[in-house]
């Protein structure tokens, strides 16, 4: 595989996983998240209104950062082994991405990106935190589902 093919494969695997939710599932997840966190008022509607147009752009940025870092730190031949389209290897790529998002560097980056995209404006400083926590919760849920799918596939 060429470096470009590796990048394209990793990007496709991850973006398909993080954006696979339809609008109804997204609304359900937001409502569940808001009820668990005790967020009051119409914050879920505000977050719902802000996240959709921003998330694709931000996911593209974060996935690209992940791929860049992966290619800097792991030999290409090892990465190529994960790019064979095998469900287990795709799950490993998604889990590696989620672990990357959980790093201190990325926690800071996510907060900065949400602020940059207007998530903390107009006296709604808590909205960016709600959005960031929602993203983290969804990524954890994706990791758990990916692990469960992998275990079921190996059982």
N, C-alpha and C positions, 0 to 999 in steps of 0.2 A: 504494500500500500504506500502511496505517496503521502507526504505530510498533509497535503490538502485533503486527501481522502480520509485520513485519520481524523482530522479536525471536523470534517463534514459528518462523519459517522457519529462521533461523540456528541456533537451538537444536536443532531437529529434525535438520538436516543434520549438525551436529557430534556430537550424542549418538548418532545412528545409526551414525556412523563409528567412534567410540571404543568403543562397546559392542557392536559386531557380532560379536565373537569368541564362539564357543560354549565350553563348559567344557573340552572336549578340546583345542581350540586354545590356550586359556589355559594349561592344564597343560603342553602342549608348549613354549609360549613361555617359561614359567617355568623348565622344565628346561634349555632351551637357554641362557637367560640365566644361570642358576646355574652351568652348566658353563663358560661363557665367562668369568665373573667369578671362578671358583674358590671360590665360596661353599661352605663345608664344612658338614657335619652335616645337620640336618633343616630348614635355613632355608627351603628351597623350600616345604615343607609348612606352615611357620609363615606365610610370606608368603601362600601360597595361602589359608590359613585366615582371614587378616586382610583381604586386599584385596577379595574380592567384596562383602561387605556395606557396605564403606566407599566403594568407588570410585564407585558411582552418586551418592551424596550429594556426594562431593568433585567429581566431574565437573560436576554441576549447579552447584555453587558457582563453579568455575573458568570454565565456559562463560558463566555469568551475568556474571562479572567481565569476561570478554572482550567480551561484547556491550555492556556498559555503557561500556567504554573505547572500543570501536569507534564507538559512537553519539556519544561526547563529541568524538571527534577527526576523524571523516569526515562530510562533508555527507550528509544523509539520501538525497538523490537519487542519490548515487554508490553508497551501500549498497544502495538499492533495485534498481539495475542488477544487483547480484550475487544478488539474491533471485528470479530468474526460473525457478529449477528446472533450468537448463541444467547438465549434468554438469561442464563446465569451470568455471562459476561456483561450483558446490558445492565443487569441488576447491580453488578459490581461497580459499573461506571456511575450509575445513579447514586449509589451509596457513597462512593468516593466524593461525588459532587456535594452531597448533603453534608458530609464531614467537613469539606472545604468551607461551606457556608457557616458552619458552626465554629470556625476558627475565630480567635479574637480579632484578627485583621478584618475578616469579612463581616463580623458583627458590627464593627465600626463603619465599614464601607456601606453596609445596608442602611444604617442609620443616616449616614451622610447623604446617600442617594435619595432616600425618602424625603429628607429635608430639602435637598436641591430641587426635587420635583414638586415642591409645594405642599408637602404633607404636614408641615408645621407652620401654617400661616394663619392670619386673621384670628389670633387669640386661641387657636385650637392646638396648642402645643402637644396635648395628649394624643391627638389623632395619629401622628407619625409613630408614636410608641405603640398604639393599638395596631396599626398596619404592620409594623415590624414584628410584633408578637404574633400576629395572625400568620405572617409569612413563615416564621419559625415553626409555629404549630403545624402548618400545612406540610412543611418539609419533613418534620418528624413523623407525621402521619404517612407520608409517601415512603419514608424509610421503613417504617413498620410494615406497611403493606407489601413493599418490595421484598423484605425479609420473609414475610409469611408466604408470599408467592413462591419464593425460592425454596423454602422448606417443603411446601406442598409438592413442588416439582421434583424434589429429591426423595420424597417419601415413597 
